Amino acid sequence: MDIVRLRGIGVSPGIAMGDVLLPKLVIFTSRKEAISASEVEGELERLRLAIRRTKADLVQVREKIREKMGKENSFIFDAHLLILEDPTLLTGLETIIREEKSRAEWALSKTNGRYEQLFESLNDDYFRQRKSDVSDVLTRIYRNLDAQREKEQPPGTPHILVSHELLPSEAAVRLGRETTLGVALDMGGVTSHTAILARSLNIPAVLGLRNITGHVREGDFVIVDGTDGEVIINPPAAVRREFQAKKEKYDNYRRELQKTAHLKPVTLDRVRVRLLANIELPEEVRMAMSLGAEGVGLFRSEFIYLRTASLPSEEDHLAIYSRLAAEAAPHPVYIRTLDIGGEKSLPQLNIEQEPNPALGLRAVRFSLMNKGLFRTQLRAILRASARKNVRILIPMVTEVEEIIEVKDIFEGVKAELRRENAKFDENIPLGVMIEVPAAAALTDLILREVDYVSVGTNDLIQYFLAVDRSNEFVSYLYKPLHPAVLRLIRSVIQSAQKAGKEVTVCGEMAADPLSAIVLMGFGLRTFSMNPIFIPRIKKAMRSVESKTAELIVSEAMKLRSAQEIEEYVIEEILVRHPQVFLMGGPAHTAP
Amino acid sequence: MIDKKIMIRNKLGLHARAAVKFVNLANRFSSSVKIEKNGTEIDGKSILGILTLAATQGSEIRLLVSGKDEEAAVRSLLELINNRFDEKE
């Protein structure tokens, strides 16, 4: 057997190994098998039987997906059922069998080709893409023609799923099975539907392998290393042992993380902190909770715009937010309104290229220029708030006037909903992100207008230090512990305390143990971060006294540089609490 | 037979979700439902037909409905389109 190592994109960390399952992609036949006139009726019956089986499959899958992943994911099967029962499709298939006296396989292949051509000729990209829905349905019928092939694999055999590409409907079904240990695809990248699902379900996955389907056969043994983006086909025993060890190490690490989930997030002197998750998909809520998140501190709504070819409707937004609120309840969900513009552009929004995107028409500036879009989003967030665990977060505010304008629109939308008798939380908290230094300097005045603030440290530091951290020539200047940055953040936290309002930090500083302890020393109690880091922050918090942190940090603020501050804090903390920065396992391999 | 011209007003046009609603509604009536756009006529009870019309926002279509319950069918279908398929935009 050939040993092959392939590099791809590791989109979901961890190691999986097992036998390959290559789902039978139906290669539509190009061979026309003739039948006699007397066989035609039998062939038609064979086709109808396959259609009935397909219908039963689709109904079953739809119910399963609806239950597991919500209505917005099961909708696709409503469309597929209608395609299956489409009168023109059935007559077309039957006509081919009758007139050409051919097998159903030929009729399906010919029909697929016809629709492919028909859809290809459309001049709208969204409608052109629908050809894959037709193929999806025809493929299912094709598979069901053969009674033996109907069940392609006995469920219960664990396997590594290898395929060219997965249709969204397929990804949901296949990854939802407990027997799928790992995934390796020719196509796809970090933001593909399969990648997102794999991460949320904790299934190791490597995508973008180009041609793994050309290298493996069903039954080959493969290793999928989702951490380092590698797939090894038919590894020799030594390599297998090596990866077995790596797998155990990673799995142990994950288990250690999960174990901390039930521990209370309190400091040694019993000060309660709250650790929330930054996420971008409703599917991630469960994983975040399993890692100990007490809610979603930052829901990035941009992906809602990424998943549709055109602009999402209010119902599209609502479906996502309702699900999010339901999954997180009774814990809170902070939904950040669209943070797009500048470098984070979307094709359907036709945003103009700007010479200086970071300082351009972004986030709330964009929303206030596109009030229709903004209202749609606010309406959906409000309509999802009936459980009273939803909050609104406005990104990139620069001056108080913007907040006044946002509130004006917000009140208008509320009044509209009242007239429509829609249910929503009248007291839904409205907060703003503090990421522009000007807003940080105005925190006390801003807090008169809003219920809470959330500090986005990544942007705040970049703007405050005038450093683009992705620019390799100056990124060394990007220092979260820069004394100026710490003074600014301290003043934000203190302003909030004085106003008696909540302040959250949701940038990367919240996920770094040392920075988080410094923030805690300033009086911060709510931290929001990539959920994978919650266990290590919880562990750090549980191993220090808030009193000690306060003392050390107030001394540290007398120092002149980030380096002096870092050294001083580490030293002083370690003297008193040697456990703080220890974290078993390869924390750096986490995404 | 009733023959009505109407404009598709919702943002996404007669996309898959809207098409599902249209077909499901049309199927509740015994009348035949045809849609014509730019000289192409398709069966309004066929989702494939509707999708291949590629009727985006602002498209003018004609509904040609005939049968016993044609009046009720036209009324319901026009309402669905005018309500932008219950979509907000």
Contacts between the chains, C-beta under 8 A, distances in Angstrom:
chain1	res1	chain2	res2	distance
A	75	B	17	6.4
A	75	B	20	7.7
A	76	B	16	7.9
A	78	B	20	5.2
A	79	B	16	4.8
A	79	B	17	7.6
A	79	B	19	7.4
A	79	B	20	5.4
A	79	B	47	6.8
A	82	B	19	7.8
A	82	B	20	5.8
A	82	B	23	5.4
A	82	B	24	7.6
A	82	B	47	4.3
A	83	B	47	5.6
A	83	B	48	6.2
A	86	B	46	4.9
A	86	B	47	5.6
A	86	B	48	5.0
A	86	B	49	7.8
A	87	B	43	6.6
A	87	B	45	6.4
A	87	B	46	5.9
A	88	B	43	6.0
A	88	B	46	4.6
A	88	B	48	6.0
A	88	B	49	6.1
A	89	B	46	7.7
A	89	B	48	6.1
A	115	B	48	7.0
A	118	B	52	5.5
A	119	B	51	7.7
A	119	B	52	6.6
A	122	B	52	6.8
A	122	B	54	4.4
A	123	B	54	7.3
A	124	B	13	8.0
A	124	B	54	4.9
A	124	B	56	5.7
A	126	B	12	7.8
A	126	B	15	6.4
A	127	B	15	7.8
A	127	B	51	6.2
A	127	B	52	7.5
A	127	B	54	3.9
A	127	B	56	8.0
A	130	B	16	6.7
A	130	B	51	4.9
A	133	B	16	7.2
A	134	B	48	6.7
A	308	B	12	7.9
A	310	B	11	6.4
A	310	B	12	5.0
A	310	B	15	7.5
A	311	B	11	6.0
A	311	B	12	7.8
A	311	B	89	6.9
A	313	B	10	7.7
A	313	B	11	6.7
A	313	B	12	6.8
A	313	B	87	4.2
A	313	B	88	5.2
A	313	B	89	5.6
A	314	B	87	7.2
A	314	B	88	3.3
A	314	B	89	7.2
A	315	B	86	7.0
A	315	B	87	5.9
A	315	B	88	6.7
A	372	B	89	7.4
A	376	B	88	5.7
A	376	B	89	6.4
A	379	B	88	7.1
